[in-house]
Amino acid sequence: MTQINPMPGHRCARCETLPDSSCRTGSLYLSPPMGPTAEAIENIARAFCVSLSHHSGRTLELDLTEESGPEICGALASDLGQMELDDTRCLFLAEDESFDIGALDRVCSLGEFLSVRDNQWFIELLEDERLVSWFQPIVQADQPGQVFAYECLVRGEGRQGETILPGALFDTARRSDLLFFFDRLCRQTAIRSAWAHRITAQIFINFNPTSIYNPVHCLKSTLETMAGTGLSFKNVVFEVVETDKVRDVSHLLKIVNYYKEMGFGLALDDIGAGYSSLNLLHQINPDYIKIDLDLIRDVHTDRSKGVIVKNLLGIARDLGIKSIAEGVETHGEWQWLRAHGADYLQGYLFAKPEPVPVVPALS
């Protein structure tokens, strides 16, 4: 294992910087991808009697105020198609700002800009770090009362203490182009929570490779959090998720190799969910694979699923990779997986995710 000092190097601004959505009055500069989109924006401005100026090319300038801003933004979101929102570049300058070269850092898609303005709750949640980790045990297939590991699963906390489920969090992070910041905060929350609960088993922490530019810089704060807790690197497994969205395999391998050099374990999630995860198996050479829950559902009665899962388990054994079956909900599935050599199991049959780590009673 190579010992790498996590401290030197620049921080990743995208991982640690949130947009300022507090200002509501100023100029919105828009560069639409084609003439019809520009005409649609002009029609919206006329409909709401908003001042509009034309600049070079198709660049438009809209004056937004506290009163007109919500209506204009709502009309843009509803009247333009998703591709138009994605391909229209925009820059917002507050009324007391003038353009300088540094403003280029804030240029984004119109869709991202509108999502940020419409989801102030999410910005505030991230600013306040109102994220918590829940834990779901991963158990030994032949002795499900024995916990091998806990997967850390993120939840949000609303202002009134209500729980915000991960689907809403991740959807908003993607629409607002805040996945870098959100994914980083999830990793840190999982590490702190596992340490606070004094978990001695392995902990599995999800990471999205599309939210990391350069591991040396983007993972700096994650490694500092590890150093501040005393958790051993060898007890932490980073789980690669959403492999179907990976377009640059060499970039993914760069991240994976960095984790391996630090001494972390690696797991590949959702094996069998698509060609991409299988194709990555030999390139990543993970310590664990997690077989997709859709394949596990009724695996004991569905012949086609049985054939696929049996072969996936065989591939894992032949490659020296430990297997984890996700989404186990029935005794029939458990017994089939145990009989066919699955190493570990995870699912509601044993325990649901809980804010405090639990030990399954099933044996």
N, C-alpha and C positions, 0 to 999 in steps of 0.2 A: 504493500500500500504506500503510495506517495503522500507525504505530508505536505499539504499546501496551506500556506498562510492566507486566510480569507480576508485579512485586513487591508492590504495595499490595493490601490486601483481606484478608479473613479466609480461613483455610484451610477446606476441606471436611472436617468431622469424620468423615463416613462414608467418605471416601476414604482417611483416614489413621489410623483407629482400629480396632483389633482387639478382639473380645470376650475377656473373661477366662474361659477354660475350665478353669483350674487348680483352682478350688475345687469340691469334690465334696459337701460337707456343708452343708445349709441347707434352706430352705423354697421349694418350688415352688408358686407361685400360678397357678391355671388358671381361665380363663373360657371354658367350652365354648359352642358356638353353639346347642346345643339340649339338651333333657332326656336323650334317649337317649345322647348323648355323655358327659354327666355321669355317667349310670348306669354306662357302660362303664368310666370312670375309677375310680369307686367300687369296681366289681368287681375291678379290677386291684389296687387298694390292699388290699382284703380278702384277695385270693389270696396276697399277699406280706406280709401282716400289717404293713402300713405305716400309721402314724398319719395320719388324714385329718380335717380340720376343714372345716366349712361356714361360709361368710361370706355377706354380703348377695348377693341374686340367686342365680346359679348358681356363684359363685366358690368354688373348692375350694383347700385348702392341703394339700400333701403334704410330709411330712418325708423328706428324702433323706439318706442316709449314704454313706460310702465303700463299704459292703457292699451296701446295698439299691439305691443309685442306678443301677448298670448294669442290674440286673434290671428295675427299674421302667421305666427309659427304653426298654429293649428291648421290654417288653410294650406300652408305649404306641405305639411305632413299628409293631409288628406287628398289634395288635388294632384300632387306629383306622384309618379310611380316610384317603386322602390329602386329601380335602376337609375332613375333621374336623381333621387335623393343621394344615392351612393356616388354618382359621378359628378354632381355639382359641388365644386370646391367653394368653401366659404371662409370668411374671416370676420370676426366681430371685434370692433373697436369701441370701447366706452366713450362717452361724450367728451371726457377730458383727456383722451388718448390721441396721439398722432402716430401715423405709420412710421415705423423704423424697421430695420432689417431683422431685429429680434422677433417681430410679429410673425415672421414666416413660420416660427415654431408652432404657432397656434392655428395654422391653416388645417382644416379638416374637411370631411364630407358634410354636406348639409344634413344628412341623416344623423350623423354623430352629434352635430351641434344641437339639433332639435331634441334628440334623446337626452342630452345632458340638461337642457333647460327644462325638460318635462319631468325629469327624475331627480329633482333636488334632494328628495329623501335618500336616494342612494349615495349621492355625494356626501351628505351629512353622516350617513351610516359609516362610510369609509373614513371620513375625517375623525369620527369618534371611536373608530375601531370597534364597532358593535357587532363583532363576529364571535361565535363560539364554536367549539368542536364537539360533536357527538361521536360516540364510539360504538362500532359494531364488531363483535368478536369474530375471529377466524379460528375455527376449531380443528382438531385432529379428526380425520375421517373415521378412524377406528375407535376413538375415545372422545366423543363430542363434548364431554364435560371438561376436557382439557383445552384451555385457551392457548393457542400458539401466538396470536397477534391480535391487534385491534386496528381496524381501519378508521381513520379520522375523517369525519364527514361534516362539512361546514353548515352552519345555520346562522341566520341573522337575527338580531334582536331589535324590535321596533321600539319607538319612543315610549309606548305603554307596556313594554315587556313582552309583547307578542312575538311568536316565533315566525321568522320569514324563511320559507323553504328554499333549498338551493336552486330549484328551477327558475324562480323569479330573480334570484341574485345573478345567476350566470347569464340569463337572457338580457338583463339590463346592462351587465358589464360588457357584453358583446355589442349591443346596439350603441352604447355610449363610447366604445373604443377604450374601455377601462379594464380590459381583461388582464393587462400587464400588472396594474396596481392591485387589482382584486386577487389575482392568483398569488402574488407575493404575500399579501396580507393573510390569505388562507394558510399558506405554508407556515408563516410565523405563528399564527393562532394555534395550529395543530401542535407545533413543537412546545409552545408554552403550556397548552392544556394537558398534553401528555405528561409533562414534567410536574405540573401542579397536582395531577392525580397519582403521581408516583408509579406510573406504569412500568413494570419490569419486562413485560413481554415485548415482542417486536411491535413497532407501529408503522402502519402503511399510510403514506401521505401522497395524495394525488398531485400531479403537476402536469400542466398543459404546455407542451413544448413550443406551441405557437406564441406563448407569452414570454419567451426568453430570447433576447437578441444575442447576448454574449454571456456565457455562464460565469466568467470571472467577475463581471460587473453586475449582472442582473441577479446573481445568487449571493452577492456580498452580504446583504442584510439577513438572508436566511442563515448563512453560516455564522454570522455574528450572534443571531438568536440562539443557535445551537450552542455556541461557546458560552453564552450567558446562563444556560440552564444546567449544563453538566451531563446532558443526554449523550450516550455513546453513539458515534456515527454508525457502528456496526449493528445497532438495534433499530435503525431507521431504514425503511424501505420506501423509495420513491416510486410511485406507480404512474407509469406513462399512460395518459388518457387521451381520447379523441385522436387516435392515430390516423383515422380516416381523413383528417384535415391537414396532415403533414404533407407538404409539397417538396420540402428540401430535406431529403434523408440525410445528407452529409451534415447538415446543421443539427439534426436530431442526434446523430452519432457523436457529434462534438459535445453536446450537453451530457449525453449518457456516459461517455468516457470520463468526463469531468467528475460526475457523481461517483463513478467506480473508483477513480483515483483517490477520492476523498475517503473511501471506505464504506459508502452507503450501499445497501442492497437495491436491486432494480427489479420491478415487476412490470409486465406488459399486460394491460387491461383489455377486456373484451375480445379475447382470442376466439375466432370463429364468427365474429360479427361481420367481417368483411375481408376481402383479399389483402388489404393493406396490412392488417395486423399479422397475418400469416407470413407475408412477404418480409416483414421486418424481423421476424423471429430469429432467423439465422444471422442477421446483421447486428442486432442488439445483443443477442446471447444473454437474456435476462436470468436472474436467479429464480424467478417465479413467473408463471403465466396464470391469468385468471380467465377461466372459460366463461363466455358470455351467458348470461342468465336465460336468454331466449332458447338457447340450446339445452339448458338444464331442465327447463320446464317440461315435465312429463317424459323425461328421458327414459324412464323405466317402461313406458308403454308405447312410445313412438319409435318404431324400428329405425327410421332414417336418422333421427337424432342420436339414437344409440350407436349406430355405426360411426357417425361423425365424432361423437365425444370419445368413444373407445379409441379411435385412431389418434385423436388429439392427446389423450392420456398416454398412449404408446409413444408418440413423438416426444413428449416431455420426458418420459423415462429414458428414452434412448439418448437424449441430449443432456441428461443429467440436470434437468430443470424441475423444480417442485411445482405441482399443479394445485390450483385452488378453484373449486367449482362455486360460482356465485348464484345467488337466488334460490337456494335449496329451501323448499317450503313443505315437503311431505316426507313421510317415513319411506315411501317407495323410492323416491329420488335418492334419499340418503343411502338406503341399503344397496341400490344399484351402483352408485358411485363408489361406495366402499368396496363392493365386490370387484369392481373393475379398476381398482388401484389409484383412485384419487388420493392425493396426500392430505389436502385440507379442504374444509367446507365453510361456506358463509351463507347465511340466509335467515329468514324469519322463523324457520323451524327451530333454530337454536336461540336467536335473540334479535330483536329489532335494535336499531340505533338508539342509544340513550345518552343523556348528558353526563351520566356517571357510568364508567365501565362496569359491565355486569359479567358474571360467570354463568354460563348456561347450566340449567338443571338437568337437561336431557343427557342420558348416558346409555 
